[in-house]
Amino acid sequence: MWCCLPIATVLSGIPLSLTAQPAAVRAGRFDVASIKPATENKHGLWYSGSRVQILGLSVHELIAAAFHLKDYQVFWPKWIDATRFDVDAKLPDEAVGLADSAKSTQVWLMTQALLTERFGTKIHRETRKIGALKLVVDTHGPKFKTLGPDPGYNV
């Protein structure tokens, strides 16, 4: 069975440049940002005041997070997953006072711009057919029983 899903392809490895940037991405930039190879085994996004830390992510994971993609929607050479990075950045003053959800949105938009500037990331969006599995009930009906009131006691 085939399924059509939107995907993003990172073209030509690193260094790479974003083909179509929304206006918000062009305008929103971190005041200061550093990207270094990860030194600790921490993963995730943290922010406190104007400081933002994105820790322990590969370029693959940074792109997927920044562009709100699922892992299976991103295709590129597998060697990009080899190194994990820590991003330490300072938010501009207008983004510091935002609510957490709005701040998170701005951080990922600024991360898109940072990936373009520092790694030359180039994203190509397309729809592809990819293999998928389909779970269907047998022609003779399901082979499992309905659970009773105490699921732990059913045999």
N, C-alpha and C positions, 0 to 999 in steps of 0.2 A: 504494500500500500504506500502511496505517496501523499505527502502533505505539503502545501505551499506555505512558507513562513517568511516574514521579512527578516533579512539578515544584514549584517554589515561586514565588509571585508576590509582588512587593513592591507593597503596596497604597498608593494615593494619594500616591506620591512622598515627598519630604522636606518637613516632618517627618512621621514615620510612627510604632506601639508593638507590641511582640511579643505575639501573642495567647496562645501557649502556651509557657511557659518551663519546662524541666526544673528540678528543685530544685537541681541542681549549678550551673546557670547563675545562679540567683538568689543563691546563696551565694558563688560565685567572682567576685571583682572585683579589678581592678588596684588597688594602693594609690594610685597617682597615674597619670594618663594625660593626654596632650595629643594633639590631632588638628589638624594644620595642613596647608595646601596643600603639595604636594610641591615641594621646591626643587631637587633633583638628579634625575638620570636613573637612579636605583637602584631595583630592584624586589626584594622578597622579605621573608623573616622572619629576623631575627637576634636572638640573645639572648646576654648575657654576664653572669654573676652574676644580679643581680636586675633588670637592665635588658633591656627588650624593645623592638625596633624592627621595625615593619612599614612598609616603605617603598614609595612609588610606586604604590599600588593605588587604583583607583576604588572608589566605594561598591559597584558591581556586583561587582568582584573581592573586596572585603572580605566581602560577604555570601556569595558562592559559597564562599570559603575557610573562613569561620567555620562555615557550616552544612554543609560537605562536599558541595557540589552541583557538578555539571558546569555549564559556561557555558550550554548549551542548556536547562538545567532552570530557569533563572531568567528571569522575564519582568517587565519594567517599562518605564517611559518611557526612551528612549535618551539623554535629556539627562543622566541620572545618570552616564553614562560620561565626561562632559566634563572633570571635575576629578579629579586624582589627589591622594591624601593620604598623609602620613607620620604614623604613630602611634608615639609614644614613651611607654613606660609602665614602671612599676616593679611587679615581681611581689611578692605578699605573701610573708612569710618562709617559710610552710609549702610554697610552690611552688618556692622557689629550689633546694633540694637534690634535687629529683626527677630521675629519669633523663630523657634527652633526649626520648624518645617520650612519656612521661607529661607532661613539661613542655610539649611542643608541644600536646598535647590540652588541657591546662589553659589555655594561651594562647588557643586558638581559642574555648574556652568563655567565657573572660573577654572576648574580642572580641565575642562575641554580645551579652553584657550591655552592653558599651560602645556598640555600635551602637544598642541599644535606648535607652540613656540619652541619648546625644549627638545621634543622628539621629532618634530616635523610630521606629526601624525596626519595621515590622509585616509579619510573614511569614504567608502563607496557603499551606498545603500541599494539593495535590490531584493527581489523576491525569488526564491529558489525552491525547487522541489527537493525534498529530502526524505529519506526513508522514515517510516513511522509504523508503529504496531497498533492494531485495532483489537480491543478486547470485546468479544461477542459471546453471547450465550449459545451453547450447543443446541442443535435442532431438537434434542430430547429434553431440553430444559436444564436448569442449573443443577449441579451435583452437590451443592451445600445445603444445609438446613438453616432455618430461621432460629436465631438465638431466643432463649426464654428470658424470663425476667431477671435472672442472675447469670450474666454472661460468664462469670468465673466458674460456675458449677456445671455448665453444659458440656456434654461429651459427644 
